[in-house]
Amino acid sequence: MPIDWMKRALVAAALLASLTALSGCSSTIADMTMPADAPARPKDATGYLPVHDLPPDRADPTIKPADQAKIEQELIAAREHQASAAAQSGTAAPSATTAQSGK
């Protein structure tokens, strides 16, 4: 029976150690003092950040239509160049529909 007593003592010691470790997590931070270089707290502590306020719409588009068309043409040319290079090397490049469908 001394093994059962030893096992109970180890379990009790482990439980006490874990309770001691967890008690450090329950300390309150509100009672701590603010550092000297910390910014002052706002007077209205109940206000929330305006997360639903969206910025106003832009007056002009981010990319001009002419620039967007130029970029699209460059991407098409790059895709065709890669397809022709793959055809010359003998490896078939996956088509856009095959890549999108996952087949």
Backbone as CSV, one residue per row, in Angstrom:
resi,resn,N_x,N_y,N_z,CA_x,CA_y,CA_z,C_x,C_y,C_z
1,MET,0.779,-1.205,0.000,0.000,0.000,0.000,0.826,1.278,0.000
2,PRO,2.137,1.225,0.230,2.882,2.479,0.196,2.907,3.105,-1.201
3,ILE,2.673,2.313,-2.240,2.675,2.871,-3.594,1.466,3.776,-3.781
4,ASP,0.302,3.392,-3.267,-0.888,4.223,-3.374,-0.697,5.539,-2.633
5,TRP,-0.059,5.492,-1.481,0.199,6.714,-0.719,1.144,7.629,-1.483
6,MET,2.168,7.034,-2.103,3.135,7.813,-2.868,2.468,8.429,-4.100
7,LYS,1.608,7.653,-4.752,0.915,8.153,-5.939,-0.011,9.309,-5.565
8,ARG,-0.718,9.179,-4.446,-1.602,10.249,-3.999,-0.812,11.504,-3.650
9,ALA,0.347,11.332,-3.037,1.177,12.480,-2.678,1.674,13.198,-3.935
10,LEU,2.064,12.429,-4.962,2.527,13.043,-6.210,1.394,13.774,-6.925
11,VAL,0.209,13.183,-6.938,-0.941,13.837,-7.567,-1.292,15.114,-6.820
12,ALA,-1.260,15.068,-5.490,-1.564,16.257,-4.697,-0.521,17.345,-4.930
13,ALA,0.748,16.962,-5.022,1.803,17.944,-5.269,1.658,18.562,-6.658
14,ALA,1.323,17.734,-7.658,1.133,18.254,-9.012,-0.066,19.187,-9.066
15,LEU,-1.132,18.841,-8.371,-2.316,19.683,-8.330,-2.012,21.012,-7.650
16,LEU,-1.283,20.971,-6.559,-0.908,22.190,-5.854,-0.010,23.070,-6.721
17,ALA,0.927,22.456,-7.431,1.822,23.229,-8.301,1.052,23.870,-9.445
18,SER,0.105,23.139,-10.036,-0.665,23.711,-11.140,-1.592,24.816,-10.650
19,LEU,-2.171,24.656,-9.466,-3.008,25.718,-8.915,-2.192,26.963,-8.609
20,THR,-0.989,26.782,-8.123,-0.118,27.924,-7.847,0.257,28.638,-9.142
21,ALA,0.552,27.866,-10.187,0.912,28.469,-11.469,-0.271,29.204,-12.083
22,LEU,-1.460,28.633,-11.981,-2.640,29.275,-12.551,-3.096,30.489,-11.758
23,SER,-2.758,30.570,-10.500,-3.180,31.726,-9.713,-2.486,32.995,-10.184
24,GLY,-1.339,32.877,-10.804,-0.666,34.049,-11.354,-1.415,34.642,-12.529
25,CYS,-2.207,33.835,-13.226,-2.983,34.313,-14.370,-4.210,35.095,-13.939
26,SER,-4.591,34.994,-12.700,-5.824,35.636,-12.265,-5.587,36.995,-11.618
27,SER,-4.376,37.503,-11.656,-4.130,38.811,-11.056,-4.749,39.895,-11.933
28,THR,-5.216,40.962,-11.317,-5.856,42.041,-12.063,-4.822,43.062,-12.498
29,ILE,-4.983,43.533,-13.707,-4.059,44.524,-14.251,-4.569,45.931,-13.967
30,ALA,-5.849,46.079,-13.667,-6.437,47.396,-13.462,-5.833,48.112,-12.262
31,ASP,-5.328,47.374,-11.294,-4.768,48.001,-10.101,-3.331,48.462,-10.300
32,MET,-2.726,48.120,-11.416,-1.332,48.496,-11.649,-1.254,49.959,-12.080
33,THR,-0.156,50.611,-11.770,0.019,52.015,-12.133,0.472,52.125,-13.581
34,MET,0.183,53.266,-14.192,0.579,53.518,-15.578,2.038,53.959,-15.607
35,PRO,2.793,53.562,-16.632,4.166,54.039,-16.763,4.186,55.547,-17.018
36,ALA,5.297,56.165,-16.720,5.403,57.618,-16.858,5.310,58.057,-18.315
37,ASP,5.811,57.240,-19.251,5.810,57.643,-20.658,4.576,57.159,-21.421
38,ALA,3.578,56.633,-20.723,2.364,56.147,-21.380,1.480,57.327,-21.770
39,PRO,0.798,57.243,-22.913,-0.103,58.337,-23.299,-1.304,58.397,-22.364
40,ALA,-1.888,59.566,-22.263,-3.037,59.749,-21.374,-4.236,58.986,-21.912
41,ARG,-5.044,58.485,-21.012,-6.243,57.761,-21.415,-7.289,58.752,-21.916
42,PRO,-8.097,58.327,-22.885,-9.142,59.231,-23.374,-10.205,59.463,-22.302
43,LYS,-10.833,60.636,-22.358,-11.850,60.962,-21.360,-13.091,60.097,-21.546
44,ASP,-13.453,59.809,-22.803,-14.619,58.973,-23.087,-14.152,57.533,-23.235
45,ALA,-14.158,56.799,-22.136,-13.649,55.428,-22.146,-14.656,54.438,-22.712
46,THR,-15.911,54.850,-22.892,-16.924,53.919,-23.379,-17.045,53.924,-24.893
47,GLY,-16.383,54.836,-25.573,-16.500,54.922,-27.027,-15.745,53.806,-27.717
48,TYR,-16.318,53.299,-28.786,-15.681,52.257,-29.571,-15.104,52.864,-30.839
49,LEU,-14.153,52.168,-31.417,-13.579,52.629,-32.666,-14.628,52.542,-33.776
50,PRO,-14.603,53.463,-34.713,-15.608,53.451,-35.786,-15.255,52.430,-36.865
51,VAL,-15.468,51.159,-36.570,-15.073,50.114,-37.508,-15.999,50.026,-38.708
52,HIS,-17.224,50.526,-38.599,-18.164,50.446,-39.713,-18.165,51.710,-40.569
53,ASP,-17.418,52.728,-40.189,-17.332,53.937,-40.995,-16.357,53.698,-42.135
54,LEU,-16.864,53.720,-43.350,-16.026,53.488,-44.515,-15.518,54.811,-45.067
55,PRO,-14.330,54.806,-45.663,-13.840,56.038,-46.272,-14.697,56.382,-47.490
56,PRO,-14.708,57.640,-47.887,-15.517,58.018,-49.057,-14.970,57.366,-50.325
57,ASP,-15.869,57.165,-51.291,-15.454,56.577,-52.559,-14.492,57.513,-53.282
58,ARG,-13.610,56.913,-54.063,-12.644,57.713,-54.808,-13.333,58.401,-55.982
59,ALA,-12.870,59.603,-56.271,-13.431,60.336,-57.401,-12.917,59.762,-58.718
60,ASP,-11.663,59.380,-58.753,-11.092,58.808,-59.971,-10.702,57.357,-59.700
61,PRO,-10.745,56.502,-60.709,-10.391,55.095,-60.487,-8.908,54.949,-60.158
62,THR,-8.575,53.869,-59.460,-7.181,53.667,-59.077,-6.304,53.387,-60.288
63,ILE,-6.840,52.650,-61.260,-6.111,52.398,-62.506,-6.968,52.942,-63.637
64,LYS,-6.358,53.759,-64.466,-7.086,54.325,-65.596,-7.439,53.206,-66.568
65,PRO,-8.563,53.322,-67.252,-8.976,52.258,-68.179,-7.930,51.947,-69.247
66,ALA,-7.213,52.951,-69.714,-6.181,52.702,-70.726,-5.049,51.868,-70.136
67,ASP,-4.654,52.194,-68.909,-3.597,51.424,-68.253,-4.063,49.997,-67.962
68,GLN,-5.321,49.835,-67.569,-5.845,48.508,-67.289,-5.869,47.661,-68.557
69,ALA,-6.260,48.257,-69.676,-6.264,47.521,-70.944,-4.846,47.124,-71.337
70,LYS,-3.883,48.020,-71.103,-2.486,47.721,-71.423,-1.985,46.550,-70.574
71,ILE,-2.310,46.551,-69.293,-1.881,45.473,-68.396,-2.514,44.149,-68.822
72,GLU,-3.801,44.185,-69.187,-4.468,42.963,-69.634,-3.812,42.412,-70.896
73,GLN,-3.459,43.289,-71.838,-2.800,42.837,-73.065,-1.429,42.238,-72.761
74,GLU,-0.702,42.828,-71.813,0.605,42.280,-71.430,0.447,40.898,-70.793
75,LEU,-0.581,40.723,-69.974,-0.817,39.421,-69.351,-1.210,38.371,-70.389
76,ILE,-2.022,38.765,-71.360,-2.404,37.833,-72.431,-1.183,37.440,-73.241
77,ALA,-0.325,38.423,-73.550,0.890,38.128,-74.317,1.811,37.200,-73.531
78,ALA,1.932,37.409,-72.229,2.782,36.542,-71.409,2.213,35.128,-71.363
79,ARG,0.897,34.997,-71.251,0.271,33.678,-71.237,0.497,32.948,-72.557
80,GLU,0.342,33.663,-73.672,0.557,33.043,-74.981,2.018,32.652,-75.169
81,HIS,2.925,33.478,-74.672,4.355,33.168,-74.777,4.686,31.900,-73.984
82,GLN,4.135,31.787,-72.788,4.382,30.589,-71.979,3.764,29.354,-72.613
83,ALA,2.589,29.505,-73.216,1.947,28.365,-73.867,2.755,27.905,-75.069
84,SER,3.286,28.860,-75.850,4.083,28.469,-77.018,5.409,27.857,-76.580
85,ALA,5.997,28.361,-75.508,7.247,27.787,-75.007,7.009,26.378,-74.473
86,ALA,5.884,26.155,-73.830,5.563,24.823,-73.319,5.287,23.860,-74.463
87,ALA,4.649,24.355,-75.523,4.370,23.497,-76.678,5.661,23.102,-77.381
88,GLN,6.626,24.012,-77.433,7.904,23.710,-78.085,8.714,22.711,-77.270
89,SER,8.613,22.784,-75.941,9.394,21.870,-75.105,8.724,20.507,-74.975
90,GLY,7.480,20.390,-75.428,6.798,19.109,-75.409,5.924,18.893,-74.201
91,THR,5.972,19.757,-73.225,5.097,19.605,-72.062,3.861,20.447,-72.291
92,ALA,2.733,19.864,-72.055,1.482,20.578,-72.258,1.189,21.419,-71.028
93,ALA,1.020,22.704,-71.247,0.665,23.594,-70.147,-0.825,23.448,-69.881
94,PRO,-1.247,23.443,-68.608,-2.675,23.323,-68.327,-3.410,24.558,-68.820
95,SER,-4.538,24.341,-69.448,-5.315,25.472,-69.943,-5.977,26.179,-68.775
96,ALA,-6.504,27.366,-69.040,-7.125,28.151,-67.979,-8.366,27.452,-67.445
97,THR,-9.130,26.790,-68.321,-10.344,26.108,-67.847,-9.989,24.878,-67.027
98,THR,-8.923,24.172,-67.392,-8.506,22.999,-66.627,-7.979,23.414,-65.261
99,ALA,-7.222,24.514,-65.218,-6.664,24.971,-63.948,-7.763,25.456,-63.016
100,GLN,-8.795,26.088,-63.569,-9.861,26.603,-62.724,-10.779,25.497,-62.236
101,SER,-11.025,24.503,-63.070,-11.952,23.446,-62.672,-11.311,22.427,-61.751
102,GLY,-9.962,22.399,-61.693,-9.266,21.489,-60.795,-9.128,20.093,-61.349
103,LYS,-9.312,19.893,-62.648,-9.197,18.560,-63.259,-7.793,18.298,-63.722
